[in-house]
């Protein structure tokens, strides 16, 4: 679905990404993991065209992103930012339907899609008129996910979608998110700093550090055949979380 070829990005003379290359397969979940500041979120912003690389190519579905019309391209991608990013002055329904209404979809079409998404995410229909301030953390994340899925995108990008939730809510949302990914059979690219969460969701895992891709493979490959000492150190530092996510160990 995505392919990065020798992509680098600099901010104020600092290397955010150092000539990285990888691809993400369709209809699977790829997880970007690594310590804070390693470049994970920058990769997502490149993928959705919010920032432009200094060198290299970002290819989406066999087309280079700079050659695409950015606005029409973004409609093919659902994007959930950290903390959800809901508009506080809009109701739940207005947040979800914002882009569909902008594109002048019919009210019946919008309502049918919202009803489907509420059932998918187990969000109560009676709460559609509520405002974000009236929602729990888990409900806000469901609304953010529904908004990202409203236009039925080809791919879903999630940047630390569960990081702000308390442990019990987070565990429940992890299980529900995985069910949703399996039901939709979509391409998902997720950012997290938690290796247990990466193991729970990821068909493949990209471990980053200081703007570079250190290892790309399955969790089993990272555990059994680490490329370098950093891989072992990162896993060992978080080993307790490997058996605590979603109620399962990898």
C-alpha positions in Angstrom: 0.0 0.0 0.0 2.8 2.4 0.9 6.5 2.3 -0.1 9.1 4.7 1.2 12.3 4.8 -0.9 15.4 6.5 0.7 13.2 9.1 2.4 14.8 11.7 4.6 13.3 14.7 6.5 15.0 17.5 8.4 13.5 20.1 10.8 15.7 23.1 11.6 18.9 21.2 10.7 17.9 18.2 12.8 17.5 14.8 11.0 14.0 13.5 11.8 14.4 10.7 9.2 17.6 9.4 7.8 17.1 7.9 4.4 14.6 5.2 5.4 13.1 2.6 3.1 10.3 0.1 3.7 7.0 -1.1 2.3 3.7 -1.9 4.0 1.5 -4.7 2.6 -2.2 -4.3 1.8 -4.9 -5.7 4.2 -2.5 -6.1 7.1 -1.5 -4.1 10.2 2.0 -2.6 10.2 3.2 -1.1 13.5 5.8 1.6 13.8 7.5 1.4 17.2 10.4 3.1 19.0 11.3 5.6 21.6 9.9 9.2 21.7 11.4 11.4 19.0 12.5 8.5 16.8 10.5 9.7 13.7 7.4 7.5 13.9 4.8 10.3 13.7 6.8 12.0 11.0 6.4 8.9 8.9 2.6 9.1 9.2 2.6 12.8 8.3 4.6 12.0 5.2 2.2 9.2 4.3 -0.8 11.6 4.4 1.0 14.5 2.8 1.0 16.8 5.8 4.8 17.2 5.4 7.0 16.6 2.3 10.2 14.7 2.4 13.5 16.4 1.6 14.9 13.4 -0.4 13.5 10.1 -1.7 10.0 9.0 -2.7 6.7 8.2 -0.8 4.6 6.0 -3.0 0.9 5.2 -2.3 -0.7 2.4 -4.2 2.0 2.6 -6.9 1.8 6.4 -7.4 4.2 8.9 -6.0 2.4 11.2 -3.5 3.7 14.6 -4.8 2.2 13.8 -8.2 -1.2 13.2 -6.8 -3.8 15.9 -6.0 -3.2 16.1 -2.3 -6.8 16.7 -1.2 -8.3 13.9 -3.2 -5.5 11.6 -2.1 -6.2 12.3 1.6 -9.8 11.2 1.2 -8.5 7.7 0.6 -6.8 7.7 4.0 -8.3 7.7 7.5 -6.2 9.4 10.0 -6.5 9.3 13.8 -4.2 11.6 15.6 -3.1 11.5 19.2 -5.9 12.3 21.7 -8.5 12.0 18.9 -8.5 15.6 17.8 -12.3 16.1 17.9 -13.7 19.5 17.3 -15.2 20.6 20.7 -17.8 22.9 19.2 -19.3 20.1 17.1 -21.5 17.2 18.2 -20.5 13.6 17.8 -22.6 13.3 14.6 -21.2 16.6 13.2 -17.6 15.5 13.9 -18.2 12.2 12.1 -20.1 13.6 9.1 -18.0 16.7 8.5 -16.2 15.5 5.4 -19.2 13.6 4.0 -21.3 16.8 4.2 -18.5 18.8 2.6 -18.5 16.4 -0.3 -22.3 16.8 -0.5 -23.2 13.2 0.2 -27.0 12.7 0.7 -28.4 12.8 4.2 -29.7 9.2 3.8 -26.2 8.0 2.8 -24.6 9.8 5.7 -27.1 8.4 8.2 -26.7 4.9 6.9 -22.9 5.1 7.2 -23.0 6.6 10.7 -25.4 3.8 11.8 -23.0 1.2 10.4 -20.0 2.7 12.1 -21.9 3.0 15.5 -22.7 -0.7 15.3 -19.1 -1.5 14.3 -17.6 0.5 17.1 -20.3 -0.3 19.6 -21.0 3.4 20.1 -24.6 4.2 21.3 -26.8 6.0 18.7 -28.4 8.0 21.5 -25.1 9.7 22.2 -24.7 11.2 18.6 -26.0 14.6 19.8 -23.5 14.8 22.7 -20.4 17.0 22.5 -16.8 15.7 23.1 -16.6 17.2 26.6 -19.5 15.0 27.6 -17.8 11.8 26.4 -15.5 9.3 28.2 -12.0 8.7 26.9 -13.0 5.5 25.3 -16.0 7.1 23.6 -13.9 9.9 22.2 -11.6 7.3 20.6 -14.5 5.5 19.1 -15.8 8.8 17.6 -12.3 9.6 16.2 -12.2 6.2 14.6 -15.7 6.6 13.1 -14.7 10.0 11.7 -11.6 8.4 10.1 -13.7 5.6 8.6 -16.6 7.8 7.4 -15.4 7.9 3.8 -14.5 4.2 3.7 -10.8 4.9 3.2 -8.4 2.4 1.7 -6.0 2.7 4.6 -6.1 3.8 8.2 -3.3 5.6 9.9 -3.3 5.8 13.7 -0.8 7.8 15.8 -0.7 6.6 19.4 -4.5 6.2 19.4 -4.8 4.7 22.9 -1.9 6.4 24.6 -4.0 8.8 26.7 -6.4 6.2 28.1 -6.2 4.6 31.5 -4.9 1.0 31.6 -8.4 -0.7 32.0 -10.0 1.3 29.2 -6.9 0.9 27.0 -7.0 -2.9 27.3 -10.7 -3.0 26.3 -10.1 -0.6 23.4 -7.1 -2.7 22.2 -9.4 -5.8 21.9 -12.1 -3.8 20.2 -9.7 -2.1 17.8 -8.3 -5.5 16.8 -11.8 -6.9 16.2 -12.6 -3.8 14.0 -9.4 -4.2 12.0 -10.2 -7.9 11.4 -13.9 -7.1 10.4 -12.9 -4.4 8.0 -9.9 -6.2 6.4 -8.2 -2.8 5.8 -4.6 -1.8 5.6 -3.7 -0.3 9.0 -0.5 1.6 9.9 -0.2 2.3 13.6 2.3 4.2 15.7 3.0 3.2 19.3 5.9 3.3 21.8 4.6 0.2 23.6 6.1 -3.1 22.4 3.3 -5.2 23.9 0.7 -3.2 21.9 2.9 -3.6 18.8 3.0 -7.4 19.4 -0.8 -7.5 19.9 -1.7 -5.6 16.7 1.2 -6.0 14.3 1.4 -8.4 11.4 4.7 -6.7 10.8 6.7 -4.3 13.1 9.1 -1.5 12.1 11.4 -0.6 15.0 12.9 2.8 14.7 15.5 4.8 16.6 16.9 8.3 15.9 15.3 8.6 12.5 16.4 5.3 11.2 14.7 1.9 10.7 16.6 -0.6 12.9 14.6 -3.7 12.1 11.5 -4.6 10.1 9.9 -8.0 10.7 7.5 -10.0 12.9 7.7 -9.8 16.7 9.1 -13.3 16.7 11.9 -12.2 14.4 12.7 -9.2 16.6 12.7 -11.4 19.7 14.7 -14.3 18.2 17.0 -12.7 15.6 17.6 -9.1 16.6 19.7 -7.1 14.1 21.7 -5.2 16.7 22.0 -4.5 20.4 19.4 -1.7 20.4 16.7 -4.2 19.5 17.5 -6.4 22.5 17.8 -3.4 24.8 14.5 -1.9 23.6 12.7 -5.2 24.0 14.2 -6.0 27.4 13.3 -2.5 28.7 9.6 -3.2 28.0 9.5 -7.0 28.4 6.8 -6.8 31.1 4.3 -5.3 28.7 4.6 -8.2 26.2 2.2 -10.3 28.2 -0.2 -7.6 29.4 -1.8 -6.2 26.2 -5.3 -7.1 25.2 -5.3 -10.0 27.7 -2.8 -12.0 25.5 0.9 -12.6 25.1 2.4 -12.6 21.6 
